[in-house]
């Protein structure tokens, strides 16, 4: 599907006009959005816009790393949207010139719809960001980056909840949740960090800076990405701390279990020895003929057990 948005010299918006009916001289600039394009529609990148074959090839092959390329008077950007359900990256290709913005994406994206509506609503206002393709490109990237925050906030809420469990769940279950969160943070990192690097390149590019005051708005996006990166690294450190804490907790539990088993084994070792001695079938064992021998041995074994337990307690084995 191809949709068009053209800004006239009177700052009025023309939406939905067929591409072949648009005369560029009648408009200040236009935005053409290729959403889930067919092969025939994709051919317009070459036949109508005459974009460089390498840029068109990058549009066809997903998933490209976020990048910025220059082709004569056109800047080609690859940016990433985020699927909030799977945290997978969705590629958005952008061609920016002084007269048009062309966006190309293989899946329908809500962020693009939001940016589209914002341009339509404010195109007739003489705000700096509403006067050109670079401003529309900023609006698209701003919406894409803003959509990163809810996913990261959700993970932080889960981390806070996990940290507050206090070991009430099994260590195996807690470790499973920690590694699941680390995996999701890694997916976010694969999207956020390359976008941060791309925005840094945009801010330091002489080609893009030729557009002037728009850099203040791209700086705002870059600040958001820096904040996201800091939050991401802090969350990864927290998951690492939780992982180490749970490993230590598991080790302490194991040590406690081993200590308990050691105490029980140590107490029963002499009792087993005594029972073993008196369980031998020899006829010349003096104690076997004693009337109270059985009760005497049991009483002695009981006293020995109590004495050993008291001694272990004084030694601090039960602390």
C-alpha positions as CSV (number, residue, x, y, z in Angstrom):
1,X,0.0,0.0,0.0
2,X,1.3,3.5,-0.9
3,X,-0.1,6.6,0.8
4,X,0.9,10.2,0.0
5,X,0.9,13.4,2.0
6,X,1.8,16.6,0.2
7,X,2.3,20.0,1.7
8,X,1.2,22.9,-0.5
9,X,2.7,26.4,-0.7
10,X,-0.3,27.5,1.4
11,X,0.6,24.9,4.1
12,X,-2.5,22.9,3.3
13,X,-2.3,19.2,3.3
14,X,-3.2,16.9,0.4
15,X,-3.6,13.3,1.6
16,X,-4.1,10.2,-0.5
17,X,-3.5,11.7,-4.0
18,X,-2.1,9.1,-6.4
19,X,1.6,9.3,-6.8
20,X,1.5,9.6,-10.6
21,X,-0.8,12.7,-10.2
22,X,1.4,14.7,-7.9
23,X,3.4,17.5,-9.6
24,X,6.2,18.4,-7.3
25,X,6.2,22.1,-8.4
26,X,2.8,22.5,-6.9
27,X,4.0,21.5,-3.4
28,X,6.7,22.4,-0.9
29,X,7.4,18.8,0.0
30,X,5.7,15.5,0.3
31,X,5.8,12.3,2.3
32,X,5.3,8.9,0.5
33,X,4.9,5.9,2.7
34,X,5.3,2.4,1.4
35,X,3.5,0.1,3.9
36,X,3.7,-3.7,3.2
37,X,4.4,-2.9,-0.5
38,X,4.0,-5.3,-3.3
39,X,6.8,-6.0,-5.8
40,X,5.2,-3.7,-8.3
41,X,5.0,-0.9,-5.7
42,X,8.6,-1.5,-4.7
43,X,9.7,-1.0,-8.3
44,X,8.6,2.7,-8.0
45,X,11.7,3.3,-5.8
46,X,13.7,2.9,-8.9
47,X,11.3,3.9,-11.7
48,X,9.7,6.9,-10.1
49,X,12.2,8.2,-7.5
50,X,15.4,6.8,-9.2
51,X,17.0,5.9,-5.9
52,X,20.4,4.3,-5.9
53,X,20.3,0.5,-6.6
54,X,22.3,-0.2,-3.4
55,X,19.7,1.6,-1.3
56,X,16.8,-0.2,-3.0
57,X,18.6,-3.5,-2.4
58,X,18.9,-2.6,1.3
59,X,15.2,-2.1,1.4
60,X,14.6,-5.6,0.0
61,X,16.9,-7.4,2.4
62,X,15.8,-7.3,6.0
63,X,17.0,-7.0,8.7
64,X,19.7,-4.3,8.2
65,X,21.6,-2.8,11.0
66,X,20.6,0.9,11.6
67,X,22.8,3.0,9.4
68,X,23.1,6.3,7.4
69,X,24.3,6.4,3.8
70,X,24.6,9.3,1.4
71,X,23.5,9.1,-2.3
72,X,24.0,12.5,-4.1
73,X,21.2,14.7,-2.7
74,X,19.4,11.9,-0.8
75,X,20.2,10.6,2.7
76,X,19.3,7.0,3.3
77,X,18.6,5.8,6.8
78,X,17.7,2.4,8.2
79,X,16.0,2.7,11.6
80,X,14.3,0.1,13.8
81,X,10.8,0.0,15.3
82,X,10.1,-2.4,18.1
83,X,7.5,-5.1,18.3
84,X,6.3,-4.8,21.9
85,X,5.1,-8.4,22.0
86,X,8.2,-10.2,20.8
87,X,10.8,-7.3,21.3
88,X,11.9,-8.1,17.8
89,X,13.2,-5.2,15.6
90,X,11.1,-4.1,12.6
91,X,13.1,-2.3,9.9
92,X,12.0,1.1,8.6
93,X,13.9,2.5,5.6
94,X,13.9,6.3,5.0
95,X,14.9,8.4,2.0
96,X,15.3,12.1,2.9
97,X,15.9,14.9,0.5
98,X,15.0,18.6,0.5
99,X,11.7,18.0,-1.3
100,X,10.4,14.6,-0.1
101,X,10.5,11.9,2.6
102,X,10.0,8.3,1.5
103,X,9.4,5.6,4.2
104,X,9.5,1.9,3.4
105,X,8.5,-0.9,5.8
106,X,7.4,-4.5,5.3
107,X,4.9,-4.5,8.2
108,X,2.2,-2.0,9.3
109,X,3.5,0.1,12.2
110,X,1.4,2.1,14.6
111,X,4.3,4.5,15.1
112,X,4.2,5.5,11.5
113,X,0.4,6.1,11.7
114,X,0.9,8.3,14.7
115,X,3.6,10.3,13.0
116,X,1.4,10.6,9.9
117,X,-1.5,11.9,11.9
118,X,0.7,14.4,13.7
119,X,2.0,15.8,10.4
120,X,-1.5,16.1,9.1
121,X,-2.7,17.9,12.2
122,X,0.1,20.4,12.4
123,X,1.3,20.9,8.8
124,X,-0.6,24.2,8.5
125,X,1.2,25.6,11.6
126,X,4.4,27.4,10.9
127,X,6.4,25.4,13.4
128,X,10.0,24.6,12.5
129,X,9.5,20.8,12.6
130,X,6.5,21.0,10.3
131,X,8.3,22.7,7.4
132,X,10.2,19.9,5.6
133,X,11.0,16.2,5.1
134,X,13.7,16.2,7.8
135,X,11.1,17.4,10.3
136,X,8.8,14.5,9.2
137,X,11.7,12.1,9.5
138,X,12.3,13.4,13.1
139,X,8.7,12.8,13.9
140,X,8.9,9.2,12.7
141,X,12.1,8.5,14.6
142,X,10.7,10.2,17.7
143,X,7.7,8.0,17.7
144,X,9.8,4.9,17.2
145,X,12.1,5.7,20.1
146,X,9.2,6.7,22.4
147,X,7.9,3.2,21.8
148,X,11.0,1.7,23.3
149,X,10.2,3.0,26.8
150,X,7.1,1.0,27.7
151,X,8.8,-2.3,27.0
152,X,11.8,-1.3,29.2
153,X,9.5,0.0,31.9
154,X,7.6,-3.3,31.9
155,X,10.9,-5.2,32.4
156,X,11.9,-2.9,35.3
157,X,8.6,-3.5,37.0
158,X,9.1,-7.2,36.7
159,X,12.6,-6.8,38.1
160,X,11.3,-4.8,41.1
161,X,8.7,-7.5,41.7
162,X,11.3,-10.2,41.4
163,X,13.6,-8.4,43.8
164,X,10.8,-8.2,46.4
165,X,10.1,-11.9,46.4
166,X,12.8,-12.4,49.1
167,X,13.4,-16.0,48.3
168,X,9.8,-17.2,48.8
169,X,9.9,-19.1,45.5
170,X,12.3,-21.9,44.6
171,X,15.7,-20.8,43.4
172,X,15.2,-22.7,40.2
173,X,12.1,-20.7,39.4
174,X,13.7,-17.4,40.3
175,X,16.8,-18.2,38.2
176,X,14.5,-19.0,35.3
177,X,12.8,-15.7,35.6
178,X,16.1,-13.8,35.9
179,X,17.5,-15.4,32.7
180,X,14.3,-14.7,30.9
181,X,14.6,-11.0,31.8
182,X,18.2,-11.0,30.7
183,X,17.2,-12.4,27.4
184,X,14.6,-9.8,26.8
185,X,17.0,-7.0,27.9
186,X,19.5,-8.4,25.3
187,X,16.9,-8.2,22.6
188,X,16.2,-4.5,23.6
189,X,19.9,-3.8,23.6
190,X,20.3,-5.1,20.0
191,X,17.8,-2.5,19.0
192,X,18.6,0.5,21.2
193,X,22.4,0.6,21.1
194,X,22.6,0.6,17.2
195,X,19.9,3.3,17.1
196,X,22.0,5.4,19.6
197,X,25.1,5.0,17.4
198,X,23.0,5.9,14.3
199,X,21.7,9.1,16.0
200,X,25.2,10.0,17.1
201,X,26.3,9.8,13.4
202,X,23.3,11.9,12.3
203,X,24.2,14.6,14.8
204,X,27.8,14.7,13.6
205,X,27.1,14.5,9.9
206,X,27.8,17.5,7.8
207,X,25.3,16.4,5.2
208,X,22.3,16.3,7.6
209,X,23.4,19.3,9.6
210,X,22.9,21.3,6.4
211,X,19.2,21.4,7.4
212,X,20.1,23.7,10.3
213,X,17.9,24.1,13.4
214,X,16.4,20.6,13.2
215,X,19.5,19.2,15.0
216,X,18.1,20.4,18.3
217,X,15.2,17.9,17.8
218,X,17.5,15.1,16.8
219,X,19.5,15.8,19.9
220,X,16.4,15.3,21.9
221,X,16.0,11.8,20.4
222,X,19.7,11.1,21.1
223,X,19.2,12.1,24.7
224,X,16.3,9.6,24.9
225,X,18.4,6.9,23.5
226,X,21.2,7.7,26.0
227,X,18.6,7.5,28.8
228,X,17.4,4.2,27.4
229,X,20.9,2.8,27.2
230,X,21.7,3.8,30.8
231,X,18.5,2.2,32.0
232,X,19.3,-0.9,30.0
233,X,22.7,-1.3,31.5
234,X,21.4,-0.6,35.0
235,X,18.8,-3.3,34.5
236,X,21.4,-5.8,33.2
237,X,23.6,-5.1,36.2
238,X,20.6,-5.7,38.5
239,X,19.8,-9.0,36.8
240,X,23.4,-10.0,37.3
241,X,23.2,-9.1,41.0
242,X,20.0,-11.0,41.4
243,X,21.6,-14.0,39.6
244,X,24.6,-13.9,42.0
245,X,22.3,-13.5,45.0
246,X,20.2,-16.5,44.0
247,X,23.4,-18.6,43.4
248,X,24.6,-17.6,46.9
249,X,21.2,-18.3,48.4
250,X,21.2,-21.7,46.7
251,X,24.7,-22.4,48.0
252,X,23.7,-21.4,51.5
253,X,20.7,-23.6,51.4
254,X,22.8,-26.5,50.2
255,X,25.4,-25.9,52.9
256,X,22.6,-25.8,55.5
257,X,21.2,-29.1,54.2
258,X,24.6,-30.7,54.1
259,X,25.3,-29.5,57.7
260,X,22.0,-31.0,58.9
261,X,22.7,-34.3,57.2
262,X,26.2,-34.3,58.6
263,X,24.9,-33.8,62.2
264,X,22.4,-36.6,61.8
265,X,25.0,-38.9,60.3
266,X,27.5,-38.0,63.1
267,X,24.9,-38.7,65.8
268,X,24.0,-42.1,64.4
269,X,27.5,-43.3,63.7
270,X,28.3,-44.3,67.3
271,X,24.7,-45.6,67.7
272,X,25.2,-47.7,64.6
273,X,28.5,-49.0,66.0
274,X,26.9,-50.1,69.3
275,X,24.0,-51.7,67.5
276,X,26.4,-53.4,65.2
277,X,28.5,-54.8,68.1
278,X,25.5,-56.1,70.0
279,X,24.0,-57.5,66.8
280,X,26.8,-60.0,66.4
281,X,25.7,-63.6,67.0
282,X,28.4,-64.7,69.4
283,X,27.4,-66.9,72.4
284,X,30.1,-65.6,74.8
285,X,29.1,-62.0,75.0
286,X,28.8,-61.2,78.8
287,X,26.2,-58.5,78.3
288,X,23.8,-60.8,76.5
289,X,22.9,-62.6,79.7
290,X,22.2,-59.4,81.7
291,X,18.5,-59.0,82.5
292,X,18.5,-55.2,82.0
293,X,21.1,-55.2,79.2
294,X,18.7,-54.2,76.4
295,X,17.3,-51.3,78.3
296,X,20.7,-50.3,79.5
297,X,22.1,-50.1,76.0
298,X,19.1,-48.1,74.8
299,X,19.5,-45.7,77.7
300,X,23.2,-45.3,77.0
301,X,22.5,-44.7,73.3
302,X,19.9,-42.1,74.2
303,X,22.3,-40.3,76.6
304,X,25.1,-40.4,74.0
305,X,22.8,-38.9,71.3
306,X,21.7,-36.1,73.7
307,X,25.3,-35.3,74.7
308,X,26.4,-35.1,71.1
309,X,23.5,-32.8,70.1
310,X,24.2,-30.5,73.1
311,X,27.9,-30.5,72.1
312,X,27.0,-29.5,68.5
313,X,24.7,-26.8,69.7
314,X,27.5,-25.3,71.9
315,X,29.8,-25.4,68.9
316,X,27.3,-23.4,66.9
317,X,26.4,-26.0,64.3
318,X,22.7,-25.2,64.5
319,X,23.1,-21.4,63.9
